[in-house]
Amino acid sequence: MRRLLQALDKRTHQYDIVLIDCPPSLNGLTQMALAASDRALVVAEPGFFAVTAADRALKLATEMHEDGIAPRLQPLGLVVNRYRPRSVEHQYRLAELRELFGEAVLAPVIEERVGLQQAQGGAVPLHRYEGASGKRLTEDFDALLATVMDSRQNS
């Protein structure tokens, strides 16, 4: 588990932030990434199984910190992704996430927008995507980035 941490420690002085994107499971790869991290940001879609998975992921991050496996690790929060505001199920699950996790549910909620898939499919950076939803997506992701960067200042 220490190899990733050692590799990052050698390189991170060159960067303000390094993001480690892990699969949506709590396997050894994810645990290794958490052990090397300062913050844990959990991404979840507003569905039944996502509520349980988000709870487990945030608890794992807290346990790894408390057990000394990841002494620098702090749970940053939960990002709700692919939210469809007209879906009654999504409205219910978002309310459930907010009730369970309170302020740990970060704003903004990322709505499901075709522009994100189009930008990815066209290999176009989101800030250069000129589709109808590009501006809103850019604003949402910039707001999340600001939250991450602010967490570095408040530690």
Secondary structure as UniProt FT lines:
FT   HELIX           2..11
FT   HELIX           12..14
FT   HELIX           28..35
FT   STRAND          39..44
FT   HELIX           48..66
FT   TURN            67..68
FT   TURN            71..72
FT   STRAND          74..80
FT   TURN            85..86
FT   HELIX           88..101
FT   HELIX           102..104
FT   HELIX           114..121
FT   TURN            122..123
FT   HELIX           126..128
FT   TURN            132..133
FT   HELIX           134..153
//
